[in-house]
Amino acid sequence: MIQHQNNRQLVRYSINGFINEAFRVIEHGKRGLMSKDEALDELWELLINIDYEIKSGKQVMTETLVN
């Protein structure tokens, strides 16, 4: 049980990291420090990572309920 709680906590921290990075990318794109295409590509990758982390976290919680 503790292991699953720790996994959820790690997922939460990594999602926060991805979101913070997305804000940084948006800021750089708006200030012209990176091209708009490069910013969109990075945001796309971050969204995919966030989606993966959320789905992985749900799977961990589902496994906990089944056991």
Secondary structure, DSSP 8 states (H G I E B T S, - for coil): -HHHHHHHHHHHHHHHHHHHHHHHHHHHHHHTSS-HHHHHHHHHHHHHHHHHHHHHHHHHHHHHHH-
